[in-house]
Amino acid sequence: MDWVQAAAAAVNQDPAFRRLGSTDLVVGLKSGRSVRIVAFEAFEVASVAAAAEAALRDCELVIEMTPRQWTDYLSRRARGVAPSLVSLDIDRGIVRAPDPLLRLKFERYHLSIQALCDAGARIEAGRRTAVS
């Protein structure tokens, strides 16, 4: 989950991200024991924080995959062959929310969340290329 902070900085610099519209959402990203809490405010990612798993109960949405699933997903997104988070959720149920109304925020803000993950995919692909 090291990519989340760098991905947030990347989308905050991207005018295309602003064109997606205002996003007001606190989402938890969980990978094994690693948790990141991402706060979207207006037209930016306002903060990214490492947190304990207990902090997920305060999130409006949680996207959870195993470390291997995250790595595979980001790698495949970087190559342009992975589905969107929406499609992946339909197939694997990776998104959860404390109530049905908050769950609707995923459909409303999925493009902003996807932009963050896609920025992370590009960052991770660059790291792998640099190591090779």
CNS distance restraints for C-alpha pairs under 8 A (distance, minus, plus):
assign (resid   1 and name CA) (resid  31 and name CA) 7.07 0.50 0.50
assign (resid   1 and name CA) (resid  34 and name CA) 6.78 0.50 0.50
assign (resid   1 and name CA) (resid  35 and name CA) 7.60 0.50 0.50
assign (resid   1 and name CA) (resid  36 and name CA) 7.29 0.50 0.50
assign (resid   2 and name CA) (resid   6 and name CA) 7.74 0.50 0.50
assign (resid   3 and name CA) (resid   7 and name CA) 5.93 0.50 0.50
assign (resid   3 and name CA) (resid 120 and name CA) 5.28 0.50 0.50
assign (resid   3 and name CA) (resid 123 and name CA) 6.69 0.50 0.50
assign (resid   3 and name CA) (resid 124 and name CA) 6.68 0.50 0.50
assign (resid   4 and name CA) (resid   8 and name CA) 6.10 0.50 0.50
assign (resid   4 and name CA) (resid  36 and name CA) 7.61 0.50 0.50
assign (resid   4 and name CA) (resid  48 and name CA) 7.27 0.50 0.50
assign (resid   4 and name CA) (resid 116 and name CA) 7.64 0.50 0.50
assign (resid   4 and name CA) (resid 117 and name CA) 7.81 0.50 0.50
assign (resid   4 and name CA) (resid 120 and name CA) 6.22 0.50 0.50
assign (resid   5 and name CA) (resid   9 and name CA) 6.44 0.50 0.50
assign (resid   5 and name CA) (resid  48 and name CA) 6.02 0.50 0.50
assign (resid   6 and name CA) (resid  10 and name CA) 6.22 0.50 0.50
assign (resid   6 and name CA) (resid 120 and name CA) 7.24 0.50 0.50
assign (resid   6 and name CA) (resid 123 and name CA) 7.53 0.50 0.50
assign (resid   7 and name CA) (resid  11 and name CA) 6.22 0.50 0.50
assign (resid   7 and name CA) (resid 116 and name CA) 5.81 0.50 0.50
assign (resid   7 and name CA) (resid 117 and name CA) 7.30 0.50 0.50
assign (resid   7 and name CA) (resid 119 and name CA) 5.02 0.50 0.50
assign (resid   7 and name CA) (resid 120 and name CA) 4.83 0.50 0.50
assign (resid   7 and name CA) (resid 123 and name CA) 7.10 0.50 0.50
assign (resid   8 and name CA) (resid  12 and name CA) 6.12 0.50 0.50
assign (resid   8 and name CA) (resid  45 and name CA) 5.82 0.50 0.50
assign (resid   8 and name CA) (resid  47 and name CA) 8.00 0.50 0.50
assign (resid   8 and name CA) (resid  48 and name CA) 7.54 0.50 0.50
assign (resid   8 and name CA) (resid 116 and name CA) 6.32 0.50 0.50
assign (resid   8 and name CA) (resid 119 and name CA) 7.90 0.50 0.50
assign (resid   9 and name CA) (resid  13 and name CA) 6.49 0.50 0.50
assign (resid   9 and name CA) (resid  45 and name CA) 7.84 0.50 0.50
assign (resid  10 and name CA) (resid  14 and name CA) 6.45 0.50 0.50
assign (resid  10 and name CA) (resid 119 and name CA) 6.67 0.50 0.50
assign (resid  11 and name CA) (resid  17 and name CA) 5.91 0.50 0.50
assign (resid  11 and name CA) (resid  44 and name CA) 7.53 0.50 0.50
assign (resid  11 and name CA) (resid  45 and name CA) 7.65 0.50 0.50
assign (resid  11 and name CA) (resid 115 and name CA) 7.18 0.50 0.50
assign (resid  11 and name CA) (resid 116 and name CA) 6.44 0.50 0.50
assign (resid  11 and name CA) (resid 119 and name CA) 6.87 0.50 0.50
assign (resid  12 and name CA) (resid  17 and name CA) 7.16 0.50 0.50
assign (resid  12 and name CA) (resid  18 and name CA) 7.89 0.50 0.50
assign (resid  12 and name CA) (resid  43 and name CA) 8.00 0.50 0.50
assign (resid  12 and name CA) (resid  44 and name CA) 5.45 0.50 0.50
assign (resid  12 and name CA) (resid  45 and name CA) 6.45 0.50 0.50
assign (resid  14 and name CA) (resid  18 and name CA) 7.11 0.50 0.50
assign (resid  15 and name CA) (resid  19 and name CA) 6.56 0.50 0.50
assign (resid  16 and name CA) (resid  20 and name CA) 6.80 0.50 0.50
assign (resid  17 and name CA) (resid  21 and name CA) 7.69 0.50 0.50
assign (resid  17 and name CA) (resid  43 and name CA) 7.51 0.50 0.50
assign (resid  17 and name CA) (resid  44 and name CA) 7.92 0.50 0.50
assign (resid  17 and name CA) (resid 112 and name CA) 6.98 0.50 0.50
assign (resid  17 and name CA) (resid 115 and name CA) 7.05 0.50 0.50
assign (resid  18 and name CA) (resid  22 and name CA) 7.46 0.50 0.50
assign (resid  18 and name CA) (resid  43 and name CA) 5.19 0.50 0.50
assign (resid  18 and name CA) (resid  44 and name CA) 7.14 0.50 0.50
assign (resid  20 and name CA) (resid 111 and name CA) 7.00 0.50 0.50
assign (resid  20 and name CA) (resid 112 and name CA) 6.60 0.50 0.50
assign (resid  21 and name CA) (resid  42 and name CA) 7.64 0.50 0.50
assign (resid  21 and name CA) (resid  43 and name CA) 6.35 0.50 0.50
assign (resid  22 and name CA) (resid  41 and name CA) 7.21 0.50 0.50
assign (resid  22 and name CA) (resid  42 and name CA) 4.34 0.50 0.50
assign (resid  22 and name CA) (resid  43 and name CA) 4.88 0.50 0.50
assign (resid  22 and name CA) (resid  44 and name CA) 7.98 0.50 0.50
assign (resid  23 and name CA) (resid  40 and name CA) 5.75 0.50 0.50
assign (resid  23 and name CA) (resid  41 and name CA) 5.70 0.50 0.50
assign (resid  23 and name CA) (resid  42 and name CA) 5.09 0.50 0.50
assign (resid  23 and name CA) (resid  43 and name CA) 6.29 0.50 0.50
assign (resid  23 and name CA) (resid  44 and name CA) 7.70 0.50 0.50
assign (resid  23 and name CA) (resid 109 and name CA) 6.35 0.50 0.50
assign (resid  23 and name CA) (resid 112 and name CA) 7.26 0.50 0.50
assign (resid  24 and name CA) (resid  39 and name CA) 7.62 0.50 0.50
assign (resid  24 and name CA) (resid  40 and name CA) 5.29 0.50 0.50
assign (resid  24 and name CA) (resid  41 and name CA) 4.75 0.50 0.50
assign (resid  24 and name CA) (resid  42 and name CA) 5.91 0.50 0.50
assign (resid  25 and name CA) (resid  39 and name CA) 5.94 0.50 0.50
assign (resid  25 and name CA) (resid  40 and name CA) 5.15 0.50 0.50
assign (resid  25 and name CA) (resid  41 and name CA) 6.81 0.50 0.50
assign (resid  25 and name CA) (resid  60 and name CA) 6.70 0.50 0.50
assign (resid  25 and name CA) (resid 105 and name CA) 7.74 0.50 0.50
assign (resid  26 and name CA) (resid  37 and name CA) 6.93 0.50 0.50
assign (resid  26 and name CA) (resid  38 and name CA) 5.71 0.50 0.50
assign (resid  26 and name CA) (resid  39 and name CA) 4.47 0.50 0.50
assign (resid  26 and name CA) (resid  40 and name CA) 6.21 0.50 0.50
assign (resid  26 and name CA) (resid  59 and name CA) 5.35 0.50 0.50
assign (resid  26 and name CA) (resid  60 and name CA) 5.55 0.50 0.50
assign (resid  26 and name CA) (resid  61 and name CA) 6.83 0.50 0.50
assign (resid  27 and name CA) (resid  37 and name CA) 5.89 0.50 0.50
assign (resid  27 and name CA) (resid  38 and name CA) 5.29 0.50 0.50
assign (resid  27 and name CA) (resid  39 and name CA) 6.50 0.50 0.50
assign (resid  27 and name CA) (resid  59 and name CA) 5.39 0.50 0.50
assign (resid  27 and name CA) (resid  60 and name CA) 5.88 0.50 0.50
assign (resid  27 and name CA) (resid  61 and name CA) 4.80 0.50 0.50
assign (resid  27 and name CA) (resid  62 and name CA) 5.56 0.50 0.50
assign (resid  27 and name CA) (resid  63 and name CA) 7.48 0.50 0.50
assign (resid  28 and name CA) (resid  35 and name CA) 6.80 0.50 0.50
assign (resid  28 and name CA) (resid  36 and name CA) 5.74 0.50 0.50
assign (resid  28 and name CA) (resid  37 and name CA) 4.54 0.50 0.50
assign (resid  28 and name CA) (resid  38 and name CA) 6.19 0.50 0.50
assign (resid  28 and name CA) (resid  56 and name CA) 5.88 0.50 0.50
assign (resid  28 and name CA) (resid  59 and name CA) 5.91 0.50 0.50
assign (resid  28 and name CA) (resid  60 and name CA) 7.93 0.50 0.50
assign (resid  28 and name CA) (resid  61 and name CA) 6.23 0.50 0.50
assign (resid  28 and name CA) (resid  62 and name CA) 4.49 0.50 0.50
assign (resid  28 and name CA) (resid  63 and name CA) 6.22 0.50 0.50
assign (resid  29 and name CA) (resid  35 and name CA) 5.70 0.50 0.50
assign (resid  29 and name CA) (resid  36 and name CA) 5.19 0.50 0.50
assign (resid  29 and name CA) (resid  37 and name CA) 6.38 0.50 0.50
assign (resid  29 and name CA) (resid  38 and name CA) 7.61 0.50 0.50
assign (resid  29 and name CA) (resid  62 and name CA) 5.86 0.50 0.50
assign (resid  29 and name CA) (resid  63 and name CA) 5.04 0.50 0.50
assign (resid  29 and name CA) (resid  64 and name CA) 6.03 0.50 0.50
assign (resid  30 and name CA) (resid  34 and name CA) 5.82 0.50 0.50
assign (resid  30 and name CA) (resid  35 and name CA) 4.60 0.50 0.50
assign (resid  30 and name CA) (resid  36 and name CA) 6.61 0.50 0.50
assign (resid  30 and name CA) (resid  62 and name CA) 7.21 0.50 0.50
assign (resid  30 and name CA) (resid  63 and name CA) 6.21 0.50 0.50
assign (resid  30 and name CA) (resid  64 and name CA) 4.65 0.50 0.50
assign (resid  30 and name CA) (resid  65 and name CA) 6.41 0.50 0.50
assign (resid  30 and name CA) (resid  66 and name CA) 7.80 0.50 0.50
assign (resid  31 and name CA) (resid  35 and name CA) 6.42 0.50 0.50
assign (resid  31 and name CA) (resid  64 and name CA) 6.13 0.50 0.50
assign (resid  31 and name CA) (resid  65 and name CA) 5.41 0.50 0.50
assign (resid  31 and name CA) (resid  66 and name CA) 5.02 0.50 0.50
assign (resid  31 and name CA) (resid  67 and name CA) 4.94 0.50 0.50
assign (resid  31 and name CA) (resid  70 and name CA) 7.01 0.50 0.50
assign (resid  32 and name CA) (resid  65 and name CA) 7.26 0.50 0.50
assign (resid  32 and name CA) (resid  66 and name CA) 5.24 0.50 0.50
assign (resid  32 and name CA) (resid  67 and name CA) 5.73 0.50 0.50
assign (resid  33 and name CA) (resid  53 and name CA) 7.20 0.50 0.50
assign (resid  34 and name CA) (resid  50 and name CA) 7.68 0.50 0.50
assign (resid  34 and name CA) (resid  51 and name CA) 7.83 0.50 0.50
assign (resid  34 and name CA) (resid  52 and name CA) 7.82 0.50 0.50
assign (resid  34 and name CA) (resid  53 and name CA) 7.82 0.50 0.50
assign (resid  35 and name CA) (resid  50 and name CA) 5.81 0.50 0.50
assign (resid  35 and name CA) (resid  51 and name CA) 5.48 0.50 0.50
assign (resid  35 and name CA) (resid  52 and name CA) 6.38 0.50 0.50
assign (resid  35 and name CA) (resid  53 and name CA) 6.25 0.50 0.50
assign (resid  36 and name CA) (resid  48 and name CA) 6.51 0.50 0.50
assign (resid  36 and name CA) (resid  49 and name CA) 5.45 0.50 0.50
assign (resid  36 and name CA) (resid  50 and name CA) 4.58 0.50 0.50
assign (resid  36 and name CA) (resid  51 and name CA) 5.88 0.50 0.50
assign (resid  37 and name CA) (resid  47 and name CA) 7.91 0.50 0.50
assign (resid  37 and name CA) (resid  48 and name CA) 5.62 0.50 0.50
assign (resid  37 and name CA) (resid  49 and name CA) 5.20 0.50 0.50
assign (resid  37 and name CA) (resid  50 and name CA) 6.39 0.50 0.50
assign (resid  37 and name CA) (resid  51 and name CA) 6.70 0.50 0.50
assign (resid  37 and name CA) (resid  55 and name CA) 7.98 0.50 0.50
assign (resid  37 and name CA) (resid  56 and name CA) 7.66 0.50 0.50
assign (resid  37 and name CA) (resid  59 and name CA) 7.65 0.50 0.50
assign (resid  38 and name CA) (resid  45 and name CA) 7.10 0.50 0.50
assign (resid  38 and name CA) (resid  46 and name CA) 7.72 0.50 0.50
assign (resid  38 and name CA) (resid  47 and name CA) 5.81 0.50 0.50
assign (resid  38 and name CA) (resid  48 and name CA) 4.60 0.50 0.50
assign (resid  38 and name CA) (resid  49 and name CA) 6.68 0.50 0.50
assign (resid  39 and name CA) (resid  45 and name CA) 5.92 0.50 0.50
assign (resid  39 and name CA) (resid  46 and name CA) 5.51 0.50 0.50
assign (resid  39 and name CA) (resid  47 and name CA) 5.23 0.50 0.50
assign (resid  39 and name CA) (resid  48 and name CA) 6.53 0.50 0.50
assign (resid  40 and name CA) (resid  44 and name CA) 5.90 0.50 0.50
assign (resid  40 and name CA) (resid  45 and name CA) 4.41 0.50 0.50
assign (resid  40 and name CA) (resid  46 and name CA) 5.52 0.50 0.50
assign (resid  40 and name CA) (resid  47 and name CA) 7.29 0.50 0.50
assign (resid  41 and name CA) (resid  45 and name CA) 6.14 0.50 0.50
assign (resid  41 and name CA) (resid  46 and name CA) 5.70 0.50 0.50
assign (resid  51 and name CA) (resid  55 and name CA) 6.26 0.50 0.50
assign (resid  52 and name CA) (resid  56 and name CA) 7.79 0.50 0.50
assign (resid  55 and name CA) (resid  59 and name CA) 7.30 0.50 0.50
assign (resid  56 and name CA) (resid  62 and name CA) 6.92 0.50 0.50
assign (resid  57 and name CA) (resid  98 and name CA) 7.70 0.50 0.50
assign (resid  59 and name CA) (resid  97 and name CA) 7.81 0.50 0.50
assign (resid  60 and name CA) (resid  97 and name CA) 5.94 0.50 0.50
assign (resid  60 and name CA) (resid  98 and name CA) 6.96 0.50 0.50
assign (resid  60 and name CA) (resid 102 and name CA) 5.88 0.50 0.50
assign (resid  60 and name CA) (resid 103 and name CA) 7.62 0.50 0.50
assign (resid  60 and name CA) (resid 105 and name CA) 7.99 0.50 0.50
assign (resid  61 and name CA) (resid  95 and name CA) 6.82 0.50 0.50
assign (resid  61 and name CA) (resid  96 and name CA) 5.82 0.50 0.50
assign (resid  61 and name CA) (resid  97 and name CA) 4.72 0.50 0.50
assign (resid  61 and name CA) (resid  98 and name CA) 7.56 0.50 0.50
assign (resid  61 and name CA) (resid 102 and name CA) 7.07 0.50 0.50
assign (resid  61 and name CA) (resid 103 and name CA) 6.72 0.50 0.50
assign (resid  61 and name CA) (resid 105 and name CA) 7.78 0.50 0.50
assign (resid  61 and name CA) (resid 106 and name CA) 7.22 0.50 0.50
assign (resid  62 and name CA) (resid  95 and name CA) 5.63 0.50 0.50
assign (resid  62 and name CA) (resid  96 and name CA) 5.31 0.50 0.50
assign (resid  62 and name CA) (resid  97 and name CA) 6.30 0.50 0.50
assign (resid  63 and name CA) (resid  94 and name CA) 5.50 0.50 0.50
assign (resid  63 and name CA) (resid  95 and name CA) 4.59 0.50 0.50
assign (resid  63 and name CA) (resid  96 and name CA) 6.63 0.50 0.50
assign (resid  64 and name CA) (resid  94 and name CA) 5.36 0.50 0.50
assign (resid  64 and name CA) (resid  95 and name CA) 6.56 0.50 0.50
assign (resid  65 and name CA) (resid  69 and name CA) 5.65 0.50 0.50
assign (resid  65 and name CA) (resid  70 and name CA) 5.93 0.50 0.50
assign (resid  65 and name CA) (resid  94 and name CA) 6.48 0.50 0.50
assign (resid  66 and name CA) (resid  70 and name CA) 6.25 0.50 0.50
assign (resid  67 and name CA) (resid  71 and name CA) 6.16 0.50 0.50
assign (resid  68 and name CA) (resid  72 and name CA) 6.06 0.50 0.50
assign (resid  69 and name CA) (resid  73 and name CA) 5.88 0.50 0.50
assign (resid  70 and name CA) (resid  74 and name CA) 6.02 0.50 0.50
assign (resid  71 and name CA) (resid  75 and name CA) 6.04 0.50 0.50
assign (resid  72 and name CA) (resid  76 and name CA) 6.03 0.50 0.50
assign (resid  73 and name CA) (resid  77 and name CA) 6.01 0.50 0.50
assign (resid  73 and name CA) (resid  82 and name CA) 6.46 0.50 0.50
assign (resid  74 and name CA) (resid  78 and name CA) 6.11 0.50 0.50
assign (resid  74 and name CA) (resid 117 and name CA) 7.34 0.50 0.50
assign (resid  74 and name CA) (resid 118 and name CA) 7.30 0.50 0.50
assign (resid  74 and name CA) (resid 120 and name CA) 7.10 0.50 0.50
assign (resid  74 and name CA) (resid 121 and name CA) 4.46 0.50 0.50
assign (resid  74 and name CA) (resid 122 and name CA) 7.97 0.50 0.50
assign (resid  74 and name CA) (resid 124 and name CA) 7.32 0.50 0.50
assign (resid  75 and name CA) (resid  79 and name CA) 6.53 0.50 0.50
assign (resid  75 and name CA) (resid 121 and name CA) 6.20 0.50 0.50
assign (resid  75 and name CA) (resid 124 and name CA) 7.44 0.50 0.50
assign (resid  75 and name CA) (resid 125 and name CA) 6.56 0.50 0.50
assign (resid  76 and name CA) (resid  80 and name CA) 6.19 0.50 0.50
assign (resid  76 and name CA) (resid  81 and name CA) 5.34 0.50 0.50
assign (resid  76 and name CA) (resid  82 and name CA) 4.94 0.50 0.50
assign (resid  77 and name CA) (resid  81 and name CA) 5.82 0.50 0.50
assign (resid  77 and name CA) (resid  82 and name CA) 4.80 0.50 0.50
assign (resid  77 and name CA) (resid  83 and name CA) 7.44 0.50 0.50
assign (resid  77 and name CA) (resid 118 and name CA) 6.63 0.50 0.50
assign (resid  77 and name CA) (resid 121 and name CA) 6.16 0.50 0.50
assign (resid  78 and name CA) (resid 118 and name CA) 7.09 0.50 0.50
assign (resid  78 and name CA) (resid 121 and name CA) 5.10 0.50 0.50
assign (resid  78 and name CA) (resid 122 and name CA) 5.53 0.50 0.50
assign (resid  78 and name CA) (resid 125 and name CA) 6.40 0.50 0.50
assign (resid  83 and name CA) (resid  87 and name CA) 5.82 0.50 0.50
assign (resid  83 and name CA) (resid  88 and name CA) 6.21 0.50 0.50
assign (resid  84 and name CA) (resid  88 and name CA) 6.18 0.50 0.50
assign (resid  84 and name CA) (resid 114 and name CA) 7.11 0.50 0.50
assign (resid  85 and name CA) (resid  89 and name CA) 5.91 0.50 0.50
assign (resid  85 and name CA) (resid 110 and name CA) 7.60 0.50 0.50
assign (resid  85 and name CA) (resid 114 and name CA) 6.58 0.50 0.50
assign (resid  86 and name CA) (resid  90 and name CA) 6.35 0.50 0.50
assign (resid  86 and name CA) (resid 107 and name CA) 7.77 0.50 0.50
assign (resid  86 and name CA) (resid 110 and name CA) 7.23 0.50 0.50
assign (resid  87 and name CA) (resid  91 and name CA) 6.36 0.50 0.50
assign (resid  88 and name CA) (resid  92 and name CA) 5.78 0.50 0.50
assign (resid  88 and name CA) (resid  93 and name CA) 7.24 0.50 0.50
assign (resid  88 and name CA) (resid  94 and name CA) 7.14 0.50 0.50
assign (resid  89 and name CA) (resid  93 and name CA) 4.37 0.50 0.50
assign (resid  89 and name CA) (resid  94 and name CA) 4.95 0.50 0.50
assign (resid  89 and name CA) (resid  95 and name CA) 6.10 0.50 0.50
assign (resid  96 and name CA) (resid 103 and name CA) 6.84 0.50 0.50
assign (resid  97 and name CA) (resid 102 and name CA) 6.04 0.50 0.50
assign (resid  97 and name CA) (resid 103 and name CA) 5.13 0.50 0.50
assign (resid  98 and name CA) (resid 102 and name CA) 6.89 0.50 0.50
assign (resid  98 and name CA) (resid 103 and name CA) 7.54 0.50 0.50
assign (resid  99 and name CA) (resid 103 and name CA) 6.30 0.50 0.50
assign (resid 100 and name CA) (resid 104 and name CA) 6.55 0.50 0.50
assign (resid 101 and name CA) (resid 105 and name CA) 7.37 0.50 0.50
assign (resid 102 and name CA) (resid 106 and name CA) 7.77 0.50 0.50
assign (resid 103 and name CA) (resid 107 and name CA) 7.74 0.50 0.50
assign (resid 104 and name CA) (resid 108 and name CA) 6.45 0.50 0.50
assign (resid 105 and name CA) (resid 109 and name CA) 5.84 0.50 0.50
assign (resid 105 and name CA) (resid 110 and name CA) 7.80 0.50 0.50
assign (resid 106 and name CA) (resid 110 and name CA) 5.21 0.50 0.50
assign (resid 109 and name CA) (resid 113 and name CA) 6.56 0.50 0.50
assign (resid 110 and name CA) (resid 114 and name CA) 5.87 0.50 0.50
assign (resid 111 and name CA) (resid 115 and name CA) 6.06 0.50 0.50
assign (resid 112 and name CA) (resid 116 and name CA) 6.41 0.50 0.50
assign (resid 113 and name CA) (resid 117 and name CA) 6.40 0.50 0.50
assign (resid 114 and name CA) (resid 118 and name CA) 5.98 0.50 0.50
assign (resid 115 and name CA) (resid 119 and name CA) 6.11 0.50 0.50
assign (resid 116 and name CA) (resid 120 and name CA) 6.28 0.50 0.50
assign (resid 117 and name CA) (resid 121 and name CA) 6.13 0.50 0.50
assign (resid 118 and name CA) (resid 122 and name CA) 6.33 0.50 0.50
assign (resid 119 and name CA) (resid 123 and name CA) 6.27 0.50 0.50
assign (resid 120 and name CA) (resid 124 and name CA) 6.06 0.50 0.50
assign (resid 121 and name CA) (resid 125 and name CA) 6.07 0.50 0.50
assign (resid 122 and name CA) (resid 126 and name CA) 6.17 0.50 0.50
assign (resid 123 and name CA) (resid 127 and name CA) 6.30 0.50 0.50
assign (resid 124 and name CA) (resid 128 and name CA) 6.25 0.50 0.50
assign (resid 125 and name CA) (resid 129 and name CA) 6.18 0.50 0.50
assign (resid 126 and name CA) (resid 130 and name CA) 6.10 0.50 0.50
assign (resid 127 and name CA) (resid 131 and name CA) 6.27 0.50 0.50
assign (resid 128 and name CA) (resid 132 and name CA) 6.23 0.50 0.50
